[in-house]
Amino acid sequence: MGKTGMASMSPVQNAVVGMSAGCIEIVALQPMLYCKNATQQNLPLSLNPAVLYRGVVMSATNMSIITGVQFPLTGLISNAISGGGRKLTDGESLVAAFAGGTISAVICSPMELVMIQQQKNGGSIGHHGTRICGGGPSMLFRGLTPTMVREGIFTMGYMALGPVVSKKLTESTGVTGFAATFGGCSIAGVIAASLSHPFDTIKTVVQGDVDSKTYKGPGHAYKLLLEEGGPARFFSGWAWRTSRMIGALFIIGQVKVLLAPRLFPELFVEEDGTVQ
């Protein structure tokens, strides 16, 4: 009998599971994303739900699409590394996830630009989308480079590092089930958030200043932020993003595990006919 379970899912099936996980995560945690972006841009925070959920449609669209893309992309890269005939090592899984995330940034960066403009200024997706597209490629892909680095690290965290850490926790402490999964996700979330946050801060301030009034580009933003607050300035909003990432890693991971057997039960049947 061939492969069963998650390993046997096609790119399309991985995309369906990924998109579903992304939508659920963003609806639950959108207020934390708003607070993170506002803090990074030194904007006042609001408890008004209408403000907290500004850009949520674009955010959910972005997250569902990008997660749906990252799953199959990482799967294709994993198959290329392994030849499709063996399980990846932990290191190879990290490399595959990082590569998949980096490539996916080309898709998510423009959508995040629209969302950040909505959060900062209000207005519709159509209004900001039309304006940004009208600015040409330089405006459409504003902040792409730091987005690629951030997304690579994030994807590595939720798709590869979380399961690796959970497995190590089980091997070293004997903890299993929910405790191991949540513990692994939490540790992976803090690591991924900390490593990627300076790039996320640069991306956020650059995309918030779409007309380049203050920040001419990522390199210029790096220089100005460093002058403004030293290395600590790059970690503005870190607590919001870390908390959200822990939640996102857990939600996405759990939705994937719980939803996949229900959407594609034929892939989760053991040789004796029992469901995995």
Secondary structure, DSSP 8 states (H G I E B T S, - for coil): ----GGGG--HHHHHHHHHHHHHHHHHHHHHHHHHHHHHHTT------HHHHTTTHHHHHHHHHHHHHHHHHHHHHHHHHHHTTSS---HHHHHHHHHHHHHHHHHHHHHHHHHHHHHHHH---HHHHHHHHHHT-HHHHTTTHHHHHHHHHHHHHIIIIIHHHHHHHHHHHH---HHHHHHHHHHHHHHHHHHHHHHHHHHHHHHHHSTT-SS--SHHHHHHHHHHHHGGGGGGTTHHHHHHHHHHHHHHHHHHHHHHHHHH-GGGSB-TTS-B-
